[in-house]
Amino acid sequence: MGSSVRELAGATPATRDRYVDLLRVASLGAVVLGHWLMAAVTPDGVGNLLAVVPALQPLTWLLQVMPVFFFVGGFSHALSYRSLLRKRPEGSEGSVYSAFLRARLQRLLRPTMVFVLVWGAAALLVQLLGGGGGLTGVTLRMVTQPLWFIGIYLAMVAFTPPLLRLHERYGWAAFAGLAVAAGAVDVLRFAAGVPYVEFLNFAFVWLAVHQLGFLRADGRIHPRRAALLAGGGLVTAAALVALGPYPLSMVGMPGEKVSNMAPPTLALLAHGLWLVGAVELLRAPAARLLERPRVWRAVVAANGVAMTAFLWHLTAMFGVYGALLALDVDLPEPASAAWWTQVPLRLALAVALTAALVAAFRTFERPAAPATAPGAPGASGAGPLAALGATLCLLGVLGLSMVGFGGLLDGRTALLIAIPVSAPAAVAMTLGGWLLVERAGRKVP
């Protein structure tokens, strides 16, 4: 691995925006660290440290960095789709779309499907043997929760072509339209009490952040605009929390009536603006740091395993707690002095176990064979087939993030857009959708 990382780092073209790679790794790393720190596990169950110590909730304004990842995704998707457009014959946009989806989804879904199948088999075995209670049952329910991020990201990939065209025509106005729509949803939700309308903000909020990535790809977020985004977003988020129905925490809290995350709110969008502006203001000094060979090699190495580490980090965390309980190690009361003293040990063990899981599964994150050669207009049906596959993947992954693997043999379901979905059905949708995307991406005339 060391030699390949060195070769990849050395072959980096001068035109590559290294800061984007750093932001991708740093944002996922912050999410992983946040999950490890927030877990308040006791022999009686799993809680949230932010609920135990509400005074820590303002830290989520720094550590809730998922908007940065989606912002970076918009930047990367714009460059990738435009590159395919330049290489494809005129009039073959459906073929371009299918190839784009296949290329973007391969590295995302290959490690995800391995994670899902391994955990599905483990859950089935545990429940056949009569297990599934205590911490094991909690793990089976919660280990799939981070998959919501994969589902939302799939939607962003699928919507890239039409939203990129809107961006190219309207620029900042396209972003503003999505932001206004997010605000309108919250008005209908909180002021008018319209049921279920809040779920539209899973699209409007995250796609608005994604749209900022398009603007960055075209060099339209210069330092002055970055400062306006950071300052305006921070002030707006603070005002919304202080004066509106929005909670202080920018991550979900157990038992709360309103969450800024699920579904997303206008306050979370304002938080995303402040984060995007802040990271853009740091671009110049970070770019100078990334010119150092050792630093850049570290970023390249981390990027090669980031998705695998993200998928398996909760497995590692629950594995650490399970081992501590099995060894009769005392788990102190969350937020007590003894609990804080034990944090470095738990983090070190979680890092070590995550590294072992990454070593076992990292090969599935390596890019597969590239998409087929540019297709001609005759590759009919490739675009709709790819869109159908992406939709099935999206629904399957989101469904699995909600239902988990607990109660696998009992027919446990969760509501996905008012439709009950079981874990086997979610896995089938994800796998079937991926196969459709693969088939569409390979279609040539």
N, C-alpha and C positions, 0 to 999 in steps of 0.2 A: 504493500500500500504506500509506503514512504516514497519509493522511487516514482510511482505513478503520480502521486500528489506533486512531487517536485517537478515532474515533466509537465503536468497540466499547468502548474503555476508559472513555469518558465515559458510555456507557449501562449500565455495570455496576450491577446492583441492589445496594442496601445489604446485602441478605441473603446475597450470594454469599460463599463462603469462599475468599478470595483465596489463602490460604496453601496450599491444595490445588493450585492452579494452579502456584504457585511450586515445590512439591515435585515435581510431574510434570515440569516442565522441568529442574529441578536434577538429578533422578535420571537422566534420559536423558543430560543433559550430562556427568555424572560418568562414565557408562558409555562414552560416546564418547571422552572425554579418557583414560580408563583404557586403552582399546584402542589409541589412538595411542601412548601412552607405553610400553605393555608390548611392543609389536611390536619385535623385535630382528631387523631385516632386514639380510642380507649378500648379496653376489653368489652365495653358495652355498645360500641358503634363508631361511626365516623361523623364528625362535625366539621365546622368551618371556623378557623381561628378568627376571622373577621367578625363573626357573630359573637364569639367569646370575648373579644376585645374590640368593640366598635371604634375605639379611638384610632385603630390602625387602618380604618377604611379610606382615609385620604391617600394612603400609599397606592391605592388602585389607580389614582390619577397619573401615576408614573409607571406602574407595573402592568396595567391593562394595555398591552401594546399590539393586540391583534389587528387594530386598524392599520398599523404600519405594514404588517405582512400583506394585507389586501391592497394597500397602496403600491407596494413593490410589485404585487401580482399584476396590477393594471399596467405598470411600466413594461414589465417583461412580456405580457400578452400582446401589447401594441407592437413591440419590436418583432416578436415572433410571427404574428399574423401578416404584418407588412412585408416581412422577408419572404414568406410563402407566396404572397400576391405578386411580388416582383419576379419570382421564378416560374410561375404558372402561366400557361398560354391564356390569351384573352378569351373571356367568356366561360371560364371553368371555375367560377366562384364556389359552386357546390362541392367540387372536388377539393378546392382550397380549404373549405370549412371542415370537411371530414378529415383531411390530413392534419389540419391544425388541432382538432380535438384529439386525434389519436396521439399526436406528438406530445401534447400537454398532459394528457391523461395517463400515458404509459407510466411515467415516473411516479405519478401520484397513486394510481390504482394498483400497480403491481405489489408494492409493499403493503398497501392497505388490504388487499385480498388475502395475502399470506397471513397477516395479523388476524383477520376475521376467521379464516379457515382453521388456524391453529387454536384460537380461543374457542371457536365453535366446537371443535373436537374435544378440547379439554373440558368444556362445560358439559357436554353430553356424557363424557366418561364420569365426571364428578357426580352428576345427578343419577346416572345408572347405578352408581355405587352407594346411593343414598345420602350423599353429601349435599352441600349447598346452603348450610346454615352458618351463622356467625359471620366472621370476617370473610370467609369464602363466598357466602351469599352476597355480601356487600360488594366484593370484588367483581363477581359475575354481573352485577347490575351496573356498576359504575365504570368498569374498565373501558367500555365503548363510548362513554360520554364525549371525549374529545373528537369523535368522528363528526360532530356537528360542523366543525371547522372544514373538514374535507368536503362535506355536502355543500356548504355555502361557496367554497372555492370552485367546485364543479359548476355551480350556477354562473359564476363570474366568467369562467372559461367559455361556457356555452353562449353567454350574452355578449362576448367581446366583439364579434363582427358588427352587429347592428349598433351597439353603443359607440364603437369606434367611428362608425360613419356619422353618428350624431355629433360626436366630438369634432370631427374634421369639418363639419358644417357650421356648428354653433359655438365650439370652444367652451369658454367658461359658462356660457348660458346653459349648456347641456348638464353640467354639474349642478348649476343653480336650480334647474328644473327638478332634478332628483331630490335636492335638499328641501325645496319647497313642498314636494310631494310627501317627504318624510314628516315635515311639520304639519301638513294637512291631516295626515293619518293620526297624529297625536291629538290634534284638535277634535277630530271625530271620535277618537277613543275616550279622551278624558272629559271633554266638554259636552259632547252629544251622546256619549254612551253607546255608540254603534258597536254591536258585538262582532268579534273576530277580525275587525278591520286592522287591528294592531299587527297581525301577521304579515301584512303587506310590507312592513318596515324591515323584514328580513331581506327583502329585495332593495327597497329604496335607500336604506341607510348604508348597507355594505356596497351596493353598486355606486353610490355617490363617492365613497372613499376610493373605490376602484377607478372611478372616472378621474380622480386627481392624479392617478398614475399615468393616464393618457396625457394629461397636461404636462407632467414632468418629462415624459418621453419627447415632447415637442419643445422642451426648454422654456415652458411658460410659467414656471414657478421660480422666479428670480428672488434674490435675498429680500427685497422689499416686500414682495408678495408673501414670502415665507413668514416674515415678521408679522404681517397682517393676519395670516392664517393662525399663527401661534397665539398672538395676543387676542384677536377676535374670538377664536375658538375657546380659549381659556375663560375669558370674561363671559361669553354666552353660556358656557357650561355651568359656571359658578352661579349665574343669575337664574338659570333654569332650575338648578338644584335648590337654590335659596327660596325662590318664589313659586315654583311650580310643584307638580306632584311627583317629582323625580327623586329617587333615593340618592344618598351620597356615594355609595359604592358603585364603581363602574364594572363590577362583576356581579354575578348572581349570588343572592344570599338565601339560605334555607328559610322557608316560611314567609318570605316577604310578599306583600300584595302586588307591588310593582317592581319589576326588574328593569334595569337599563340594558340588559343583555338579551333576555329571552322573553318577548321579542325586543329587538333594539329600539331605542328611543331617539328623539331629537337631541337629548342630552348626550347620548353616546356619540352621535354624529359630531356635535360640537367638540367633544373630547377628542375624537379622531382628527378634527381640523387642527387642534392645538398640537397634537403629537406630530402630525405631518409637517406643520410649520417648524416645529422644534428640531426635528431630525434634518430638515433641509437647511436650517441655519448652521448645523454642525457639519455640513457636507465638505467644505473646504479643508478644515483641519483633519477630518477623518480620511480624506483622499490622500493627504500627505503621509499620514501614518501607514496607509495601505500600500504605499510605494516601497515599504521595507519588505524585503523578500520573506523573512520569517513570519511576519504578520500576515502577509498575503497567503503563504502556504497554509497557515493555520485556518484561515477563512475558507480556502479551497477544500481542505480536508473536512472541515465541519459541514460545508454545503453538501458534500458527498454522502453524508449519513444523517442529515438533519431530519428528514421525514421519518426515517426508521426510529431514531431516538424519540421523536415526538409521539409516534404510535405506541411505543413500548414503555414510556416513562411511568405511566400509572401502574403497569404490571410490575415494574421494578419497585415502586413505592409500596404497593401492597405486599410484595414479596418480602421486603425488609420488615414491615410490621408483623407479617405472619411469622417470620423467623424469630423475631424478638419475643413474640408471644409463646412460640413453641419452646424457646429456651428459658421461659419464665422470667424474662427480663421485665422489670417493672416499667409500665408506661405511665409517666406522671400525668397529673391533671393538666390539660392544655393551658398554656400561658403562665404556668407556675414557674418558679425559679428553676426547679429541677427539669421541667420540660424544655426551657430555653437552653439549659446546660447540655441536654441530650441532642439538641438540633444538629450541631456539627457532625456527630457520629451518624445520625440518621441520613444526613445529606451525603456524607462520604460513602456510606453503604449503598444508597440509591444511585449515586454516580457510578460506582463500581458495577452494580448489577445491570444498569442501563448499558454500560460499555460492553458487558458480556452478551447482552441481548443484541446489541448492534453488531457485534462480531459474528453472531450466529445468523443474522437476517439481512445484513447490509447488502449482500449480493443482489437481492431483489430490487434494490433502489438504483442499481446501475442501469443506465439507458439501454433499452433493447435496440434491435436493428432499426435503422431510420425508416421513415415512411417511404412508400413507393415513389417512383419518379412522378413528376408533375403530370396530372391527368388532363386530358382534353375535354372539351364540352360534352363529348359523348358519354362521360362517366355519370349517366343520369341516375338519380336516386341516392347518390352518395350523401348529399347534404341532409335530406330528411331522415335517412337511416341513422346518420351520426347524431342528429338532434334527438331522435327517439332514444337512442342508446344513452346519451348523456342525461336525458330526463329520468330514465330508469335508474341509472347510477345515483343520481341526485336523491331520488325518493328512497332508494334502498339504503344508502348510507345514512341519511337523516333518520329514517325509521329505526335503523339499528342503534344509532346513538341514543334514541329515546327508550327503546324497549330493553336493551342489554341482553345478556345471556342467562339471567336468572329466570327460573321458571320455564326453562326450555321445554321440558317434558309435560308441563302443565298447560301449555297453550297460552302463556302470558302474552298480552298484546299492549300496544300503546297507540294513542290516537295520532295519526299523521294526516293533517288536513281533514279531520272528521272521519277518517277511515282507520279502523283497527288494523294494525300491522304486527305480525309476529316476527321473531328473529329469523326463522327459516325463510319466511316470505321476503324479508328484507335482504337476506343474503342472496336469494335467488334473483331478485330484481337487480342487485348490484352486479352480480356475475353475468346475468343476461345482458344488461346494458353495456358492460365492458366488451363483451363479445360482439355486440352490434357495432360499437365504435371501432373496434379492430377491423371488422369486415368492411365497414364503410371506408376506413382509411386506406385499405388495400385495393379498393376498386379502381381499376384502370380500364380505359376503353379497349 
